[in-house]
């Protein structure tokens, strides 16, 4: 998996490409940890390039959401392709996350 990290104003944007599975989840966790340690509290995860997500990937997203909730931060997801959206539906994760169609609307939500 490839993680592209950029700042858009006060928001950390993480664009994920490939597969978020047991092998890739630790890399996402490490990237998130670096940003949290730097004091970042607003995150947008762009999942438009994500081809697959496993339970380990879902767990990483859930843990990030819980950590941000505890520090008055906010997490927004965007760009879920059909297959990834179906996984979120089946897992019951759609109600746990703030999900937007694209990056622009996700960033607007965090403004």
PAKE-872164 format. One record per residue (C-alpha): residue number from 1; residue in three letters; x, y, z. Coordinates in steps of 0.05 Angstrom, whole numbers. Layout:
REM PAKE-872164
[NUM, 'ALA', [X, Y, Z]]
...
END
This chain:
REM PAKE-872164
[1, 'UNK', [0, 0, 0]]
[2, 'UNK', [22, 71, -14]]
[3, 'UNK', [5, 129, 33]]
[4, 'UNK', [10, 199, 7]]
[5, 'UNK', [8, 250, 63]]
[6, 'UNK', [-4, 325, 53]]
[7, 'UNK', [-30, 384, 92]]
[8, 'UNK', [-89, 424, 67]]
[9, 'UNK', [-93, 482, 115]]
[10, 'UNK', [-102, 451, 184]]
[11, 'UNK', [-123, 383, 156]]
[12, 'UNK', [-77, 323, 147]]
[13, 'UNK', [-98, 288, 83]]
[14, 'UNK', [-77, 215, 76]]
[15, 'UNK', [-90, 186, 7]]
[16, 'UNK', [-87, 110, 9]]
[17, 'UNK', [-70, 69, -54]]
[18, 'UNK', [-74, -6, -59]]
[19, 'UNK', [-92, -55, -4]]
[20, 'UNK', [-103, -38, 69]]
[21, 'UNK', [-92, -106, 101]]
[22, 'UNK', [-53, -138, 157]]
[23, 'UNK', [13, -122, 123]]
[24, 'UNK', [-3, -49, 108]]
[25, 'UNK', [-43, -29, 170]]
[26, 'UNK', [20, -18, 212]]
[27, 'UNK', [46, 33, 161]]
[28, 'UNK', [-18, 72, 166]]
[29, 'UNK', [-17, 68, 242]]
[30, 'UNK', [55, 95, 242]]
[31, 'UNK', [38, 152, 195]]
[32, 'UNK', [-22, 171, 238]]
[33, 'UNK', [20, 166, 302]]
[34, 'UNK', [72, 215, 273]]
[35, 'UNK', [17, 265, 257]]
[36, 'UNK', [-17, 257, 325]]
[37, 'UNK', [50, 267, 361]]
[38, 'UNK', [59, 331, 320]]
[39, 'UNK', [-7, 356, 349]]
[40, 'UNK', [-51, 344, 288]]
[41, 'UNK', [-125, 334, 303]]
[42, 'UNK', [-161, 340, 236]]
[43, 'UNK', [-154, 282, 187]]
[44, 'UNK', [-184, 267, 119]]
[45, 'UNK', [-171, 197, 92]]
[46, 'UNK', [-180, 195, 17]]
[47, 'UNK', [-197, 122, 1]]
[48, 'UNK', [-210, 132, -73]]
[49, 'UNK', [-147, 92, -90]]
[50, 'UNK', [-161, 36, -42]]
[51, 'UNK', [-173, -32, -76]]
[52, 'UNK', [-183, -75, -14]]
[53, 'UNK', [-193, -67, 61]]
[54, 'UNK', [-187, -124, 111]]
[55, 'UNK', [-210, -127, 183]]
[56, 'UNK', [-141, -103, 204]]
[57, 'UNK', [-151, -41, 160]]
[58, 'UNK', [-220, -29, 189]]
[59, 'UNK', [-190, -35, 259]]
[60, 'UNK', [-137, 17, 243]]
[61, 'UNK', [-191, 66, 220]]
[62, 'UNK', [-233, 52, 281]]
[63, 'UNK', [-174, 62, 328]]
[64, 'UNK', [-157, 128, 294]]
[65, 'UNK', [-229, 152, 302]]
[66, 'UNK', [-229, 134, 376]]
[67, 'UNK', [-163, 169, 388]]
[68, 'UNK', [-187, 232, 353]]
[69, 'UNK', [-252, 231, 391]]
[70, 'UNK', [-214, 228, 456]]
[71, 'UNK', [-173, 291, 439]]
[72, 'UNK', [-230, 331, 407]]
[73, 'UNK', [-204, 316, 338]]
[74, 'UNK', [-243, 297, 276]]
[75, 'UNK', [-237, 243, 222]]
[76, 'UNK', [-271, 246, 154]]
[77, 'UNK', [-267, 193, 100]]
[78, 'UNK', [-279, 205, 26]]
[79, 'UNK', [-277, 171, -41]]
[80, 'UNK', [-301, 101, -22]]
[81, 'UNK', [-305, 59, -84]]
[82, 'UNK', [-364, 11, -90]]
[83, 'UNK', [-329, -50, -64]]
[84, 'UNK', [-300, -13, -4]]
[85, 'UNK', [-367, 19, 10]]
[86, 'UNK', [-399, -50, 11]]
[87, 'UNK', [-348, -74, 63]]
[88, 'UNK', [-365, -13, 106]]
[89, 'UNK', [-440, -30, 99]]
[90, 'UNK', [-431, -103, 117]]
[91, 'UNK', [-386, -86, 177]]
[92, 'UNK', [-434, -33, 201]]
[93, 'UNK', [-380, 20, 195]]
[94, 'UNK', [-421, 70, 153]]
[95, 'UNK', [-455, 96, 216]]
[96, 'UNK', [-388, 103, 253]]
[97, 'UNK', [-354, 149, 204]]
[98, 'UNK', [-367, 215, 170]]
[99, 'UNK', [-362, 195, 96]]
[100, 'UNK', [-363, 242, 37]]
[101, 'UNK', [-365, 231, -38]]
[102, 'UNK', [-300, 267, -54]]
[103, 'UNK', [-241, 304, -24]]
[104, 'UNK', [-271, 373, -33]]
[105, 'UNK', [-334, 359, 7]]
[106, 'UNK', [-293, 323, 60]]
[107, 'UNK', [-247, 383, 68]]
[108, 'UNK', [-307, 429, 71]]
[109, 'UNK', [-334, 388, 128]]
[110, 'UNK', [-269, 397, 167]]
[111, 'UNK', [-265, 472, 154]]
END
